[in-house]
Amino acid sequence: MDAHQIPPFRGIHVEFFSPTNHKGARVRVKDLRRGDTKWLPYSYEIGDIVEQAKAHLIEQEISVEGLVLHDTTRGYTLITRNFETAIK
């Protein structure tokens, strides 16, 4: 397949941050295209940062097309074809 025929995707990186003396456990959702970041309190009810981030993005009307597994030691990257909607 020609590389120019691969459809474009927008990457949303999801990462867990442990609690500190001043802040509880958090999830960072970062738009890799725009550089925007949204911090979410970790949901013990959901118990999975990927599912938590996916639910948050769907609330923002950003559909999630898949999960990219790549060479990173921290977090995951979700992909979407929605390039217009900013993460909030």
N, CA, C and O of each residue as an XYZ file, in Angstrom:
352
protein
N       0.842     -1.185      0.000
C       0.000      0.000      0.000
C       0.885      1.246      0.000
O       1.851      1.341      0.758
N       0.543      2.175     -0.844
C       1.242      3.457     -0.929
C       0.987      4.252      0.354
O      -0.154      4.346      0.806
N       2.024      4.813      0.932
C       1.897      5.554      2.189
C       0.933      6.728      2.070
O       0.327      7.125      3.065
N       0.782      7.284      0.886
C      -0.118      8.422      0.693
C      -1.579      8.000      0.645
O      -2.470      8.849      0.634
N      -1.835      6.691      0.616
C      -3.209      6.189      0.614
C      -3.690      5.828      2.017
O      -4.866      5.518      2.208
N      -2.798      5.867      2.990
C      -3.181      5.585      4.370
C      -3.994      6.764      4.886
O      -3.544      7.905      4.788
N      -5.191      6.515      5.437
C      -6.007      7.642      5.904
C      -5.354      8.343      7.091
O      -4.712      7.697      7.919
N      -5.515      9.661      7.176
C      -4.922     10.401      8.296
C      -5.712     10.194      9.581
O      -6.938     10.086      9.556
N      -5.009     10.140     10.690
C      -5.623     10.033     12.004
C      -5.010     11.073     12.930
O      -3.881     11.521     12.728
N      -5.761     11.440     13.932
C      -5.308     12.352     14.974
C      -5.025     11.512     16.219
O      -5.873     10.726     16.640
N      -3.866     11.669     16.796
C      -3.480     10.895     17.969
C      -3.841     11.607     19.260
O      -3.609     12.807     19.408
N      -4.415     10.852     20.199
C      -4.734     11.349     21.532
C      -3.997     10.447     22.520
O      -4.352      9.279     22.679
N      -2.976     10.982     23.180
C      -2.167     10.184     24.098
C      -2.788     10.185     25.488
O      -3.203     11.226     25.997
N      -2.844      8.997     26.096
C      -3.461      8.811     27.408
C      -2.410      8.256     28.356
O      -1.740      7.270     28.047
N      -2.271      8.899     29.517
C      -1.237      8.487     30.456
C      -1.739      8.608     31.900
O      -2.480      9.533     32.233
N      -1.329      7.666     32.746
C      -1.705      7.653     34.161
C      -0.625      8.339     34.998
O       0.567      8.137     34.767
N      -1.048      9.147     35.965
C      -0.132      9.786     36.904
C      -0.551      9.404     38.316
O      -1.694      9.622     38.718
N       0.382      8.836     39.060
C       0.120      8.365     40.421
C      -0.224      9.512     41.356
O       0.142     10.659     41.098
N      -0.924      9.207     42.439
C      -1.232     10.263     43.408
C       0.033     10.767     44.098
O       1.022     10.045     44.230
N      -0.025     12.014     44.529
C       1.074     12.627     45.277
C       0.537     13.048     46.642
O      -0.597     12.727     46.996
N       1.350     13.764     47.399
C       0.879     14.276     48.692
C      -0.182     15.360     48.530
O      -0.928     15.653     49.464
N      -0.245     15.960     47.327
C      -1.149     17.093     47.122
C      -2.244     16.836     46.097
O      -3.247     17.549     46.075
N      -2.067     15.830     45.251
C      -3.047     15.555     44.196
C      -3.347     14.069     44.154
O      -2.480     13.235     44.417
N      -4.585     13.752     43.819
C      -4.977     12.352     43.675
C      -4.489     11.789     42.344
O      -3.876     12.502     41.550
N      -4.761     10.518     42.107
C      -4.401      9.872     40.846
C      -5.123     10.585     39.697
O      -6.291     10.956     39.812
N      -4.399     10.766     38.592
C      -4.954     11.517     37.465
C      -4.655     10.822     36.143
O      -3.751      9.994     36.036
N      -5.437     11.186     35.156
C      -5.242     10.710     33.791
C      -5.045     11.943     32.920
O      -5.852     12.873     32.952
N      -3.965     11.943     32.140
C      -3.735     13.043     31.205
C      -4.157     12.592     29.822
O      -3.744     11.533     29.349
N      -4.981     13.402     29.177
C      -5.419     13.172     27.803
C      -4.817     14.299     26.983
O      -5.188     15.460     27.161
N      -3.886     13.972     26.081
C      -3.153     14.997     25.339
C      -3.361     14.831     23.842
O      -3.141     13.755     23.286
N      -3.785     15.907     23.202
C      -3.949     15.942     21.750
C      -2.568     16.118     21.131
O      -1.949     17.171     21.286
N      -2.084     15.109     20.440
C      -0.741     15.164     19.873
C      -0.643     16.110     18.688
O       0.459     16.533     18.339
N      -1.746     16.450     18.067
C      -1.735     17.374     16.922
C      -1.711     18.831     17.377
O      -0.920     19.631     16.878
N      -2.586     19.172     18.330
C      -2.729     20.555     18.768
C      -1.912     20.887     20.013
O      -1.632     22.056     20.280
N      -1.531     19.865     20.771
C      -0.796     20.087     22.007
C      -1.684     20.390     23.204
O      -1.176     20.657     24.294
N      -3.010     20.353     23.021
C      -3.937     20.601     24.128
C      -3.892     19.435     25.114
O      -3.691     18.286     24.722
N      -4.081     19.740     26.385
C      -4.069     18.723     27.424
C      -5.288     18.883     28.322
O      -5.688     19.997     28.660
N      -5.869     17.755     28.700
C      -6.983     17.725     29.647
C      -6.616     16.747     30.757
O      -6.244     15.606     30.484
N      -6.719     17.190     32.001
C      -6.449     16.339     33.162
C      -7.780     15.856     33.721
O      -8.701     16.647     33.925
N      -7.876     14.553     33.966
C      -9.075     13.957     34.542
C      -8.707     13.274     35.851
O      -7.650     12.648     35.934
N      -9.543     13.378     36.871
C      -9.279     12.566     38.065
C      -9.459     11.097     37.688
O     -10.390     10.748     36.962
N      -8.581     10.251     38.173
C      -8.673      8.828     37.849
C      -9.994      8.269     38.362
O     -10.373      8.512     39.508
N     -10.692      7.523     37.515
C     -11.972      6.922     37.887
C     -11.750      5.492     38.365
O     -11.472      4.595     37.570
N     -11.876      5.295     39.661
C     -11.753      3.945     40.207
C     -12.957      3.093     39.809
O     -12.874      1.865     39.789
N     -14.064      3.742     39.494
C     -15.259      3.026     39.037
C     -14.997      2.365     37.683
O     -15.360      1.207     37.478
N     -14.370      3.094     36.762
C     -14.042      2.534     35.443
C     -12.825      1.628     35.564
O     -12.840      0.505     35.060
N     -11.773      2.099     36.222
C     -10.603      1.275     36.495
C      -9.686      1.020     35.315
O      -8.829      0.140     35.395
N      -9.833      1.751     34.231
C      -9.014      1.555     33.025
C      -8.844      2.919     32.362
O      -9.827      3.540     31.958
N      -7.598      3.389     32.248
C      -7.386      4.743     31.714
C      -7.798      4.866     30.260
O      -8.252      5.931     29.840
N      -7.650      3.798     29.476
C      -8.045      3.849     28.063
C      -9.564      3.987     27.959
O     -10.066      4.810     27.193
N     -10.288      3.182     28.728
C     -11.756      3.268     28.703
C     -12.239      4.602     29.252
O     -13.221      5.155     28.757
N     -11.562      5.125     30.268
C     -11.937      6.419     30.828
C     -11.726      7.527     29.798
O     -12.596      8.379     29.618
N     -10.584      7.520     29.127
C     -10.305      8.537     28.112
C     -11.277      8.412     26.947
O     -11.768      9.416     26.431
N     -11.553      7.184     26.537
C     -12.495      6.960     25.429
C     -13.876      7.515     25.788
O     -14.505      8.188     24.971
N     -14.346      7.237     26.996
C     -15.646      7.758     27.431
C     -15.646      9.284     27.440
O     -16.628      9.907     27.036
N     -14.547      9.892     27.898
C     -14.460     11.354     27.918
C     -14.497     11.922     26.496
O     -15.192     12.904     26.237
N     -13.759     11.312     25.587
C     -13.743     11.802     24.204
C     -15.119     11.663     23.553
O     -15.557     12.557     22.829
N     -15.793     10.560     23.806
C     -17.135     10.370     23.241
C     -18.089     11.426     23.791
O     -18.941     11.922     23.053
N     -17.965     11.783     25.077
C     -18.769     12.877     25.641
C     -18.522     14.186     24.899
O     -19.427     15.011     24.772
N     -17.293     14.376     24.407
C     -16.930     15.579     23.660
C     -17.278     15.459     22.178
O     -16.934     16.331     21.380
N     -17.964     14.366     21.813
C     -18.357     14.069     20.424
C     -17.147     13.840     19.530
O     -17.142     14.225     18.361
N     -16.116     13.207     20.095
C     -14.942     12.794     19.341
C     -14.968     11.268     19.304
O     -14.732     10.612     20.319
N     -15.255     10.708     18.129
C     -15.313      9.249     18.025
C     -13.904      8.669     18.060
O     -12.961      9.273     17.548
N     -13.771      7.511     18.658
C     -12.479      6.836     18.755
C     -12.465      5.700     17.749
O     -13.325      4.819     17.785
N     -11.485      5.719     16.847
C     -11.389      4.722     15.786
C     -10.584      3.497     16.203
O     -10.782      2.409     15.661
N      -9.675      3.669     17.164
C      -8.859      2.531     17.570
C      -7.796      2.925     18.573
O      -7.711      4.068     19.023
N      -6.988      1.932     18.902
C      -5.895      2.084     19.849
C      -4.609      1.728     19.132
O      -4.524      0.689     18.478
N      -3.612      2.583     19.251
C      -2.319      2.336     18.604
C      -1.350      1.818     19.655
O      -1.163      2.441     20.700
N      -0.749      0.699     19.378
C       0.301      0.174     20.240
C       1.620      0.535     19.584
O       1.892      0.123     18.457
N       2.433      1.297     20.283
C       3.694      1.743     19.705
C       4.779      1.698     20.762
O       4.520      1.360     21.917
N       5.965      2.030     20.374
C       7.115      1.926     21.264
C       7.140      3.083     22.248
O       7.814      4.090     22.031
N       6.398      2.923     23.327
C       6.384      3.915     24.388
C       6.370      3.182     25.714
O       5.790      2.102     25.823
N       6.986      3.744     26.695
C       6.982      3.110     28.003
C       5.876      3.668     28.883
O       5.619      3.143     29.966
N       5.224      4.718     28.428
C       4.182      5.354     29.239
C       2.946      5.604     28.400
O       3.007      6.309     27.392
N       1.842      5.039     28.803
C       0.564      5.379     28.219
C       0.219      4.675     26.925
O       0.893      3.744     26.485
N      -0.853      5.157     26.338
C      -1.437      4.600     25.124
C      -1.829      5.744     24.210
O      -1.930      6.888     24.652
N      -2.048      5.446     22.943
C      -2.519      6.460     22.017
C      -3.798      5.981     21.346
O      -3.826      4.932     20.704
N      -4.854      6.770     21.508
C      -6.110      6.526     20.820
C      -6.085      7.315     19.519
O      -5.440      8.361     19.442
N      -6.780      6.824     18.497
C      -6.811      7.553     17.230
C      -8.248      7.880     16.846
O      -9.186      7.138     17.138
N      -8.378      9.012     16.187
C      -9.673      9.475     15.709
C      -9.478     10.143     14.356
O      -8.375     10.568     14.012
N     -10.556     10.229     13.599
C     -10.527     10.967     12.323
C     -11.095     12.376     12.503
O     -11.162     13.145     11.545
N     -11.502     12.711     13.721
C     -12.050     14.032     14.016
C     -10.887     14.994     14.280
O     -10.221     14.915     15.312
N     -10.660     15.890     13.339
C      -9.585     16.873     13.462
C     -10.102     18.232     13.933
O      -9.312     19.125     14.241
N     -11.431     18.392     13.989
C     -12.018     19.699     14.274
C     -12.244     19.966     15.751
O     -11.969     21.068     16.226
N     -12.735     18.989     16.478
C     -13.177     19.200     17.851
C     -12.001     19.192     18.823
O     -11.240     18.226     18.883
N     -11.861     20.269     19.577
C     -10.799     20.343     20.593
C     -11.194     19.519     21.806
O     -12.378     19.406     22.123
N     -10.205     18.939     22.492
C     -10.507     18.231     23.729
C     -10.727     19.264     24.824
O     -10.017     20.267     24.890
N     -11.709     19.018     25.681
C     -12.061     19.975     26.747
C     -11.990     19.274     28.080
O     -12.246     19.889     29.115
